[in-house]
Amino acid sequence: MLASVTAELLARIQFAFTISFHIIFPAFSIGLASYLAVLNALWLRTGERTYLTLFDYWKKIFAVAFGMGVVSGIVMSYQFGTNWAVFSDRTGPILGPLMAYEVLSAFFLEAGFLGIMLFGRERVGDGLHMFATAMVAVGTLGSAFWILSVNSWMQTPVGYAIAENGQFVPEDWWAIVFNPSFPYRLVHMVLAAYLTTAFVVGGVGALHLLRDRTAQEARRMFSMAMWMAVLVTPLQILAGDFHGLNTLEHQPVKVMAMEGHFESHPDGAPLILFGIPNAAEQRVDYALEIPKLSSLILKHDLNAPLNGLDTVPPEDHPPVGIVFWSFRIMVGLGFAMLGVGGWSLLQRLRGRLYEDGALHRVAVAMAPAGFVAVLAGWITTEVGRQPWTVQGLLRTAHSLSPIDTPAVAVSLIAFVVVYFLIFGAGTVYILRMMNRPAATPGTELREGPLRSAGHAPAAHPGDSPAE
């Protein structure tokens, strides 16, 4: 078994480990930055103290998550030089500038205005503070834009030429940035980030409602989160469907692995709900399937033919078992979120949104669901692209630095130990912050800059548009 452990395998495990730690923080901070901007705007418009209390509560959590995301991202990027030097050299002329654009246009925007958002309200005034908060939100979305552009180009490379030295060189930057899979993946990821944040906020609100159903801050955050679940989850499922159709067009082998289609189906392919992929025998054991439904979903025709992995050389097969199950985890959690959103809407219409203890307990249990779904989605995307780092052009085995297996093993062990100690402690600290109820300073109102323009405060918390 040890003989099968190679430097390539360990380097892939190390990158998967570090990016899995990293991605959960941007997935949270993208949505949380927008949530903070909404809270601040509602506070300025209505003067209702609950919004300011929630803003101050979540901005502290955002600061810790943002810092952990920055640190984990910097550490992760070093691997491009240590473990993946060939990949960095070959793709550098294209990916290097895109990463620089992310730092210059997005990260600097976030970092530049973060201090004002966190500490500057009393120093710069409400107007500039609101602008800074909005810029932090815009910066997080800008980071997602550029990072998704980089990764999407690796999935669907266009707009390049290959130089004599083997490097990919740009020919059309517009085509590179807005490559065929980028719009679908950007929408899918941003909506995933919003849902991740919504279910964390909803879980925290539900936790405090279980302790005190009269807590106004808990009611408000739970209500806002459930509105997000109701409105965004159907959009995410629709976006996921469009993304899947795009993947079928440009990366059909990935879809074959996701669907578990080892064999071609000339008369309509079944949708395999569950089963155990058997790569050795090229079949799915104990398959529970619905006839022809996969063809209907992917081709919108029950009898549409779909190719299977039997049409692809074995050396180009991705690890089917991992892709098959990660895809089902992502989709399953998406429909679970849809169910929670529907449940909350029903209880809202019945006037029992804050009294349904069962809903609150489920919301607490679903709080980490967005993180798991995001990780499952990234595993589906990245493992499904194997054995390529640049789809169809550069193999993972040819992207590796000339490094020895023991060296990668030592660094992997060091990463695991340090990450679990440092980021584990940071995560525990965030959970402790969430476990504390938001302060309840009262319901007094303050004249904000928009109030003076004739906007009256909400007469009662239940009259707020967010409620």
C-alpha positions as CSV (number, residue, x, y, z in Angstrom):
1,M,0.0,0.0,0.0
2,L,2.8,2.4,0.9
3,A,4.3,1.8,-2.6
4,S,1.2,3.3,-4.1
5,V,1.7,6.6,-2.1
6,T,3.4,9.0,-4.5
7,A,4.5,12.6,-4.3
8,E,1.7,13.4,-6.7
9,L,-1.0,11.8,-4.5
10,L,0.3,13.5,-1.4
11,A,0.6,16.9,-3.1
12,R,-3.0,16.5,-4.3
13,I,-4.1,15.6,-0.8
14,Q,-2.3,18.5,0.7
15,F,-3.8,21.0,-1.7
16,A,-7.3,19.5,-1.2
17,F,-6.8,19.7,2.6
18,T,-5.7,23.4,2.6
19,I,-8.3,24.5,0.1
20,S,-11.0,22.8,2.0
21,F,-10.1,24.8,5.1
22,H,-9.8,28.0,3.1
23,I,-13.0,27.8,1.1
24,I,-15.3,27.7,4.1
25,F,-14.2,31.2,5.2
26,P,-14.8,33.0,1.9
27,A,-18.0,31.1,1.5
28,F,-19.1,32.6,4.8
29,S,-17.6,36.1,4.5
30,I,-19.0,36.8,1.0
31,G,-22.6,36.4,2.3
32,L,-21.9,37.9,5.7
33,A,-20.4,41.1,4.2
34,S,-23.6,41.6,2.1
35,Y,-25.7,40.8,5.2
36,L,-23.8,43.5,7.2
37,A,-24.4,46.0,4.4
38,V,-28.1,45.3,4.5
39,L,-28.3,45.5,8.3
40,N,-26.5,48.8,8.3
41,A,-28.7,50.3,5.5
42,L,-31.8,49.2,7.4
43,W,-30.5,50.8,10.6
44,L,-29.9,54.1,8.8
45,R,-33.2,54.0,7.0
46,T,-35.5,53.0,9.9
47,G,-33.5,53.9,13.0
48,E,-34.5,50.7,14.6
49,R,-32.0,49.7,17.2
50,T,-32.3,46.0,16.5
51,Y,-30.5,46.3,13.2
52,L,-27.6,48.2,14.8
53,T,-27.3,45.5,17.5
54,L,-27.2,42.8,14.9
55,F,-24.7,44.7,12.8
56,D,-22.3,45.0,15.8
57,Y,-22.9,41.4,16.7
58,W,-22.1,39.9,13.3
59,K,-19.3,42.4,12.4
60,K,-17.1,40.8,15.1
61,I,-17.7,37.4,13.7
62,F,-17.0,38.6,10.2
63,A,-13.7,40.1,11.3
64,V,-12.4,36.8,12.7
65,A,-13.7,34.8,9.7
66,F,-12.1,37.3,7.3
67,G,-8.8,37.1,9.1
68,M,-8.8,33.3,9.0
69,G,-9.7,33.3,5.4
70,V,-6.8,35.7,4.5
71,V,-4.2,33.6,6.4
72,S,-5.4,30.2,5.0
73,G,-5.4,31.7,1.5
74,I,-1.8,32.9,1.8
75,V,-0.6,29.6,3.1
76,M,-2.5,27.7,0.3
77,S,-0.9,29.8,-2.4
78,Y,2.6,28.8,-1.5
79,Q,2.0,25.3,-2.8
80,F,1.9,26.6,-6.3
81,G,5.7,27.2,-5.9
82,T,6.6,24.2,-3.7
83,N,4.5,21.4,-5.1
84,W,3.1,22.6,-8.5
85,A,5.9,24.6,-10.0
86,V,5.4,23.1,-13.5
87,F,1.8,24.1,-13.4
88,S,2.7,27.6,-12.2
89,D,5.3,28.0,-15.0
90,R,3.0,26.7,-17.8
91,T,-0.1,28.7,-16.8
92,G,1.6,31.7,-15.2
93,P,1.2,34.1,-18.1
94,I,-2.6,33.7,-17.9
95,L,-3.4,32.9,-14.3
96,G,-0.8,35.2,-12.8
97,P,-2.4,38.5,-14.0
98,L,-5.8,37.2,-13.1
99,M,-4.7,36.6,-9.5
100,A,-3.0,40.0,-9.5
101,Y,-6.3,41.6,-10.6
102,E,-8.0,39.9,-7.7
103,V,-5.5,41.3,-5.2
104,L,-5.5,44.8,-6.7
105,S,-9.2,45.3,-7.4
106,A,-10.9,43.2,-4.8
107,F,-8.7,42.3,-1.8
108,F,-7.3,45.8,-1.4
109,L,-10.9,47.1,-1.5
110,E,-11.9,44.8,1.3
111,A,-8.9,45.4,3.4
112,G,-8.8,49.1,2.8
113,F,-12.4,49.7,4.0
114,L,-12.5,46.9,6.6
115,G,-11.1,49.1,9.4
116,I,-13.6,51.9,8.8
117,M,-16.4,49.3,8.8
118,L,-15.3,47.8,12.0
119,F,-14.2,50.8,14.0
120,G,-15.1,54.0,12.1
121,R,-18.7,54.8,12.6
122,E,-18.2,57.4,15.3
123,R,-15.1,58.8,13.5
124,V,-16.3,59.2,9.9
125,G,-20.1,59.5,10.2
126,D,-22.9,57.3,9.1
127,G,-22.7,58.1,5.4
128,L,-19.0,57.2,4.9
129,H,-19.3,54.3,7.2
130,M,-22.2,52.9,5.1
131,F,-20.0,53.5,2.0
132,A,-17.1,51.5,3.6
133,T,-19.4,48.7,4.5
134,A,-20.8,48.5,1.0
135,M,-17.2,48.5,-0.4
136,V,-16.3,45.6,1.8
137,A,-19.3,43.7,0.4
138,V,-18.3,44.7,-3.2
139,G,-14.7,43.6,-2.5
140,T,-15.7,40.1,-1.4
141,L,-17.8,39.7,-4.5
142,G,-14.9,41.0,-6.6
143,S,-12.6,38.4,-5.1
144,A,-15.2,35.7,-6.0
145,F,-15.3,37.1,-9.5
146,W,-11.6,36.8,-10.2
147,I,-11.0,33.5,-8.3
148,L,-13.9,31.9,-10.2
149,S,-12.5,33.2,-13.4
150,V,-9.2,31.6,-12.7
151,N,-10.7,28.3,-11.8
152,S,-13.2,28.3,-14.6
153,W,-10.4,28.9,-17.2
154,M,-8.8,25.7,-15.9
155,Q,-12.1,23.9,-16.5
156,T,-12.9,25.5,-19.9
157,P,-9.6,27.0,-21.3
158,V,-10.1,29.4,-24.2
159,G,-8.4,32.6,-25.6
160,Y,-4.8,31.2,-25.3
161,A,-2.0,30.0,-27.5
162,I,0.8,27.6,-26.5
163,A,4.3,29.1,-26.9
164,E,7.4,27.1,-28.0
165,N,8.4,26.7,-24.3
166,G,5.1,25.1,-23.5
167,Q,3.6,28.1,-21.7
168,F,0.0,29.1,-22.2
169,V,0.1,32.7,-23.4
170,P,-3.0,35.0,-23.6
171,E,-4.5,35.9,-27.0
172,D,-7.9,37.2,-25.9
173,W,-8.3,38.4,-22.4
174,W,-12.0,38.9,-22.7
175,A,-12.4,35.3,-23.7
176,I,-10.1,34.1,-20.9
177,V,-11.9,36.0,-18.2
178,F,-15.4,35.3,-19.4
179,N,-14.7,31.7,-20.5
180,P,-17.6,29.4,-21.2
181,S,-18.2,28.0,-17.7
182,F,-17.4,31.2,-15.8
183,P,-20.9,32.9,-15.7
184,Y,-22.6,29.7,-14.5
185,R,-19.9,28.9,-11.9
186,L,-19.9,32.5,-10.6
187,V,-23.7,32.6,-10.0
188,H,-23.7,29.1,-8.5
189,M,-20.9,30.0,-6.1
190,V,-22.2,33.4,-5.0
191,L,-25.7,32.0,-4.4
192,A,-24.0,29.2,-2.4
193,A,-22.2,31.7,-0.3
194,Y,-25.4,33.6,0.4
195,L,-27.2,30.4,1.4
196,T,-24.3,29.3,3.6
197,T,-24.5,32.6,5.5
198,A,-28.3,32.5,5.6
199,F,-28.3,29.1,7.3
200,V,-25.6,30.1,9.8
201,V,-27.5,33.2,10.7
202,G,-30.7,31.2,10.8
203,G,-29.2,28.6,13.0
204,V,-27.8,31.1,15.4
205,G,-31.2,32.9,15.5
206,A,-33.0,29.6,16.1
207,L,-30.6,28.6,18.9
208,H,-31.4,31.8,20.8
209,L,-35.1,31.5,20.0
210,L,-35.0,28.0,21.7
211,R,-33.7,29.8,24.8
212,D,-35.9,32.9,24.6
213,R,-38.7,33.2,22.0
214,T,-39.2,36.8,22.9
215,A,-35.6,37.9,22.0
216,Q,-36.1,40.6,19.3
217,E,-32.6,40.2,17.8
218,A,-33.0,36.4,17.5
219,R,-36.4,36.9,15.9
220,R,-35.1,39.3,13.4
221,M,-32.0,37.3,12.3
222,F,-34.1,34.1,12.0
223,S,-36.7,35.9,10.0
224,M,-34.2,37.4,7.6
225,A,-32.4,34.2,7.2
226,M,-35.5,32.2,6.4
227,W,-36.6,34.8,3.8
228,M,-33.2,34.2,2.1
229,A,-33.7,30.5,2.2
230,V,-37.2,30.8,0.7
231,L,-36.1,33.1,-2.1
232,V,-32.5,32.0,-3.0
233,T,-32.7,28.2,-2.7
234,P,-35.0,27.8,-5.7
235,L,-32.7,30.1,-7.7
236,Q,-29.7,28.1,-6.6
237,I,-31.3,24.8,-7.8
238,L,-32.2,26.5,-11.1
239,A,-28.6,27.8,-11.4
240,G,-27.2,24.4,-10.6
241,D,-29.3,22.9,-13.5
242,F,-27.9,25.4,-16.0
243,H,-24.4,24.8,-14.6
244,G,-24.9,21.1,-15.1
245,L,-26.0,21.6,-18.7
246,N,-22.9,23.7,-19.3
247,T,-20.7,21.1,-17.8
248,L,-22.3,18.4,-20.0
249,E,-21.4,20.5,-23.1
250,H,-17.8,21.3,-22.1
251,Q,-16.8,18.5,-19.6
252,P,-19.0,15.5,-20.4
253,V,-16.7,13.1,-18.7
254,K,-17.3,14.9,-15.4
255,V,-21.0,14.5,-15.9
256,M,-20.6,10.8,-16.6
257,A,-18.8,10.4,-13.3
258,M,-21.4,12.5,-11.4
259,E,-24.2,10.4,-12.9
260,G,-22.4,7.1,-12.4
261,H,-22.8,6.3,-16.2
262,F,-20.1,3.7,-16.8
263,E,-22.1,2.5,-19.8
264,S,-23.6,4.4,-22.7
265,H,-27.4,4.6,-23.0
266,P,-28.5,5.0,-26.6
267,D,-32.2,4.9,-25.7
268,G,-32.3,7.1,-22.6
269,A,-30.2,7.1,-19.5
270,P,-31.5,6.3,-16.0
271,L,-31.0,8.7,-13.0
272,I,-29.1,6.7,-10.5
273,L,-30.2,7.9,-7.1
274,F,-27.9,5.8,-5.0
275,G,-25.5,2.9,-5.4
276,I,-21.9,1.9,-5.0
277,P,-19.7,2.8,-8.0
278,N,-17.5,-0.2,-8.9
279,A,-14.6,1.2,-11.0
280,A,-13.0,-2.2,-11.3
281,E,-16.1,-3.8,-12.9
282,Q,-17.2,-0.5,-14.5
283,R,-20.7,-0.6,-13.0
284,V,-22.7,0.8,-10.1
285,D,-23.6,-1.9,-7.6
286,Y,-26.9,-2.0,-5.8
287,A,-28.1,0.9,-8.0
288,L,-31.5,2.5,-7.2
289,E,-32.5,4.3,-10.4
290,I,-35.3,5.9,-12.2
291,P,-35.4,4.9,-15.9
292,K,-34.6,7.6,-18.5
293,L,-34.8,10.5,-16.0
294,S,-31.2,11.4,-16.5
295,S,-31.8,12.0,-20.2
296,L,-34.8,14.1,-19.4
297,I,-32.8,16.3,-17.0
298,L,-29.7,16.6,-19.1
299,K,-31.2,16.6,-22.6
300,H,-34.9,17.4,-21.9
301,D,-35.8,14.2,-23.8
302,L,-36.7,10.9,-22.2
303,N,-35.1,8.9,-25.1
304,A,-32.1,11.1,-25.7
305,P,-28.8,9.1,-25.9
306,L,-26.1,9.7,-23.3
307,N,-22.5,8.5,-23.6
308,G,-20.9,6.7,-20.8
309,L,-17.3,6.2,-19.6
310,D,-17.0,3.2,-21.9
311,T,-16.4,5.8,-24.6
312,V,-13.5,7.4,-22.8
313,P,-10.0,5.9,-22.4
314,P,-9.5,4.5,-18.9
315,E,-6.5,6.8,-18.2
316,D,-8.9,9.8,-18.6
317,H,-11.5,8.6,-16.1
318,P,-11.9,10.7,-12.9
319,P,-12.3,8.9,-9.5
320,V,-15.9,8.1,-10.0
321,G,-16.8,7.1,-6.5
322,I,-15.7,10.4,-5.0
323,V,-17.4,12.5,-7.7
324,F,-20.6,10.4,-7.6
325,W,-21.1,10.8,-3.8
326,S,-19.9,14.4,-3.4
327,F,-22.4,15.4,-6.1
328,R,-25.3,13.6,-4.3
329,I,-24.3,15.2,-1.0
330,M,-24.4,18.7,-2.6
331,V,-27.8,18.1,-4.3
332,G,-29.3,16.4,-1.2
333,L,-28.4,19.3,1.0
334,G,-29.8,21.7,-1.6
335,F,-33.2,20.1,-1.5
336,A,-33.0,19.9,2.3
337,M,-32.5,23.7,2.4
338,L,-35.4,24.1,0.1
339,G,-37.5,22.0,2.5
340,V,-36.5,24.1,5.5
341,G,-37.3,27.3,3.5
342,G,-40.7,26.0,2.6
343,W,-41.4,24.9,6.2
344,S,-40.5,28.3,7.5
345,L,-42.7,30.0,4.9
346,L,-45.7,27.8,5.9
347,Q,-45.1,28.7,9.6
348,R,-44.7,32.4,8.8
349,L,-48.1,32.4,7.0
350,R,-49.6,30.6,10.0
351,G,-48.1,33.2,12.4
352,R,-46.0,30.5,14.1
353,L,-42.5,31.3,12.8
354,Y,-41.1,32.0,16.2
355,E,-43.1,29.4,18.1
356,D,-42.3,26.2,16.2
357,G,-39.6,24.6,18.3
358,A,-39.2,21.7,15.8
359,L,-38.4,24.2,13.0
360,H,-35.8,25.9,15.3
361,R,-34.1,22.7,16.2
362,V,-33.9,21.7,12.5
363,A,-32.5,25.1,11.6
364,V,-29.8,24.7,14.3
365,A,-28.9,21.3,12.8
366,M,-28.8,22.8,9.3
367,A,-26.5,25.6,10.3
368,P,-23.4,23.9,8.8
369,A,-25.2,22.6,5.8
370,G,-24.0,25.3,3.5
371,F,-20.3,24.6,4.3
372,V,-20.8,20.9,3.6
373,A,-22.6,21.6,0.4
374,V,-19.9,24.1,-0.8
375,L,-17.1,21.5,0.0
376,A,-19.1,18.8,-1.8
377,G,-19.5,21.1,-4.8
378,W,-15.8,21.9,-4.9
379,I,-14.9,18.2,-4.6
380,T,-17.3,17.4,-7.5
381,T,-15.8,20.2,-9.6
382,E,-12.1,19.6,-8.9
383,V,-12.0,15.8,-8.6
384,G,-14.3,15.5,-11.6
385,R,-11.7,17.4,-13.7
386,Q,-9.0,14.8,-13.0
387,P,-6.7,13.7,-14.5
388,W,-6.2,17.3,-15.7
389,T,-5.2,20.5,-14.1
390,V,-6.0,22.4,-17.3
391,Q,-8.9,20.5,-18.9
392,G,-7.6,18.4,-21.9
393,L,-4.3,20.2,-22.1
394,L,-2.2,19.7,-18.9
395,R,-2.3,16.6,-16.8
396,T,-2.0,16.7,-13.1
397,A,0.9,14.2,-13.3
398,H,2.8,16.6,-15.5
399,S,2.1,19.7,-13.3
400,L,4.1,18.5,-10.3
401,S,7.3,20.0,-9.0
402,P,10.4,17.7,-9.0
403,I,9.9,16.8,-5.3
404,D,10.4,13.7,-3.2
405,T,7.6,11.8,-1.6
406,P,9.0,12.1,2.0
407,A,9.3,15.9,1.6
408,V,5.6,16.2,0.7
409,A,4.6,13.8,3.5
410,V,6.4,15.9,6.1
411,S,4.8,19.1,4.9
412,L,1.4,17.5,4.7
413,I,1.7,16.3,8.4
414,A,2.8,19.8,9.4
415,F,-0.1,21.4,7.6
416,V,-2.6,19.0,9.3
417,V,-1.2,19.6,12.8
418,V,-0.9,23.4,12.5
419,Y,-4.3,23.8,10.7
420,F,-6.2,21.9,13.3
421,L,-4.5,23.7,16.1
422,I,-4.8,27.3,14.8
423,F,-7.9,27.2,12.7
424,G,-9.6,24.7,15.0
425,A,-9.1,27.2,17.9
426,G,-10.4,30.0,15.6
427,T,-13.5,28.1,14.8
428,V,-14.2,27.3,18.4
429,Y,-13.8,31.0,19.2
430,I,-16.4,31.9,16.5
431,L,-18.8,29.3,17.8
432,R,-18.5,30.8,21.3
433,M,-19.2,34.2,19.9
434,M,-22.3,32.8,18.2
435,N,-23.4,31.1,21.3
436,R,-23.7,34.4,23.1
437,P,-27.0,36.2,22.5
438,A,-26.9,39.6,20.8
439,A,-27.0,42.4,23.3
440,T,-30.4,44.0,24.0
441,P,-29.8,47.7,24.5
442,G,-33.5,48.7,24.2
443,T,-35.6,50.0,21.5
444,E,-34.6,53.7,21.4
445,L,-34.3,55.3,18.0
446,R,-31.6,57.5,16.7
447,E,-32.0,60.1,13.9
448,G,-29.9,58.7,11.0
449,P,-29.1,60.7,7.9
450,L,-32.0,59.1,5.9
451,R,-34.5,59.6,8.7
452,S,-34.1,63.4,8.3
453,A,-35.3,63.0,4.7
454,G,-38.8,62.1,5.9
455,H,-38.5,58.4,6.5
456,A,-40.3,57.3,9.6
457,P,-39.2,54.5,11.8
458,A,-41.0,51.2,11.9
459,A,-43.9,51.6,14.4
460,H,-43.3,48.2,15.7
461,P,-40.6,45.6,15.0
462,G,-43.1,43.3,13.3
463,D,-43.8,46.1,10.8
464,S,-40.3,46.2,9.4
465,P,-39.9,45.2,5.7
466,A,-37.4,42.5,6.8
467,E,-39.7,41.0,9.3
